Amino acid sequence: MAALAVIAILLCMDHAVYDWTQPLGGVGPLRTIARVVSEGFQHTWPLLGLVVIAAAPRGRRLRFALVLLVALAAQAVVVELLKALIGRPRPVDAAESAGFLHAFSGHHSMPSGHAAGAFALATLVAALHPRGWWGFGAWAGAIALARVLMGRHYLSDVAVGAFLGMIIARAALRHLWDQAPHPPSRSATRGRPSARTRPEST
């Protein structure tokens, strides 16, 4: 309920935020930075996924690869379905299409796929390295903000995308990672006598 309330507030602020950010991101170095951040993620997320898998514990990398694949595929399907059902025009097309809902119209502003994918990845990495959650969140937030500065999305679009990415990633972690059996660590098995060397009882 709290998330829905926040999104409702952001919806009311969308046009004011857009009008305020466009002079900042319309021209100049800030727009160049926003484009590099946005397109950099778009073209490098498969490599980022491999880096995330490599960061998983050695004995559970295959399991984490499954979690990553399921989370990213699920968020992509949900995002594209909602884009089609909502059909919200992007800010640059808003003047041509009055209103908010235009189902199956070809408009794809809400939710933001970049924000969903970035926050899904950030959530997965934070599960491996909880102490760095703020850094991963800041990285995902920068990608979402870049989409707003470029005029590709409203603020509520990236908020909905971020929310979807996080909850889908957390669901994948809960069902495929947290409940999976952990292989015994080397330190736990190093001092355990094997069956061959275990002394026989008399």
N, C-alpha and C positions, 0 to 999 in steps of 0.2 A: 504493500500500500504506500509506503514511504517513497519508493522508487517511482510509482505512478504519479504521486503528488509532485515530485521534483520535475518529472517530464512535463506535466501539465503547466507548471510555472514557466519552464523553458519555452514551451510552445508560445506562451504569451509574450515572451521576450525575443522571439526569433528575429523579427523584422528590425527591431531596434538594434540588436547585436550585429545583424548583417550590415545595417547602414553605418554602424560605428567601425566595423572591422574592414570594410572594403577600401576606404582610403589608406589603411595601413598595409593591406596585402594586395592592393590593386597594381602597384608598380614598385620598382625599386628593389633593393637587396632583400627585403623581407619576403617579397613574393618569390624571389629566386630561391631563398632558403626553404620556403614552404613547398615549392615544387620539388626540390631535391629530396626533402624528407618524405613527401607523399609518394613520388614516383620511385624513390629508392626502396621503400617498403614494398611497393607493388611488384618490382622486378627482382627483389632479393628474398622474398619470404620463403621460397623453398630452401634456400641456403640457410636462412635463419632457423628453419625447422630442423635441419640436420645438426646445426650447432646445439640446439636445445636437446636433441636426442643424445648427442655426445656428452652433454652435461649430466645426464642421468647416471645413477650408480651402474657400475660395469655389469653386474649380474642381472640388471633389470632394464637394459636399454631396449630390448625387443618389446617388452611390455609397454614401456613409455612411448615407443614409436606407434604402437597401436592406439594408445590414449591420444596422442597428438593427431593421428590420422582421423580418428572418430570425431574428436572435438572440432577440428578445422572443417571437415566435411559437413558435419551437422550444422555448424554456424553458417556455412556458405549456403546450404539448402534453405535454412530458415530465413536468412537475410533475403535471398532472391525471391522466395515465396512472398514475404511481406512487402518487398519492393513492388511486386506485381499487384498484390491485393490493395495496397495503399495508393500507389500511383501518385505520390506527391511530386509536383514539379520541383526541379532544382531552382535555386535562387535566380539563376540567370534566365530561367524560363518562366518564372512566376508571373511576369507581366502579361505573357501570352495565355496563361491558363489560370483563370480566377478560381478560387476555392482551394480545398485541401485534398479531398479524396477524388482520385480519377483512376479507378481500378482498371488494370489491363490497358492503360493508355500509353505505355511506353515510357512514362516518367519513373525515375528510380532514385529519388532523393532520400526517402526514409525507408529503412535505416541505412546508415553508412556501413558499407562492406569493409572499408579500410579500418574504421574504428572497431568493428566487431572482430576482425582478424587480429588486429594489433593487441586488443585487450584479452583475447583468447590466448594468444601466445604469452603475453605478460603473466597471465594467471597460471599457466602451466609452468613457466620458469620459476615463478615465485613459490610454487609448491616444492621445487627442488632446493631453492635457496631463499628461505623465508626472510633472512636478514636484508636481502636486497630488493624486497617488494616495492619500496618507494622508487627505486631507480627504474625498475621495469615499468611501473605505473607511469612515471614521468615520460619515459620513452613512448609508451602507447598514447599518452595524452598529447604529446607533441605531434604525433601523426594525426590525431583527431583534430587538433587545432589548425594544422596545416590545411586540412580539407575545408575548414570554415574560412580561413584567410584566402584561399583560392577561389571562394565563391561556389564551390561544388556542393556544399551542404549547409543547412542551418545548424544552429547549436543543438537543437533537440534531435536532429538526425544522428549526430555523432554520439549524443547521450544514449539514445536508444540502442545504437550499434554497440557501444561499450557495454551496456547492461546485458545485452544478449550474449556477447562474446564471453563475458565473465561467468554468467550462470551456466552456459553450455559447457564451458571448460571445467567448471567446478563439478558439474554433473558427471562428466567423463572421468574426472579424477576420483570422485566418490565411488563410482560403480566399477571402474576398470583398474584403478591404481591402489586406492586405500584398502580395498577388500581382497586384493590379490595376495597370494602367499609370498612371503619374503624368503629368498634363499639364505641359507646360513652363511654368516660372514666367516672369513678366514680366521679371524681372531677367536671366534667361538668354537671352531673346529680344530684349531691348531693343537690345543692341549688335550683333546679328547682321545683316549686310547682306541685304536682300531680293533676290529674283531679278531685279527690275527695275533695282536700283541697283548690282548686283554688276558690277565692271569686267570687260570681256572680255579674255581672254588674247590676246597677239599672237604 
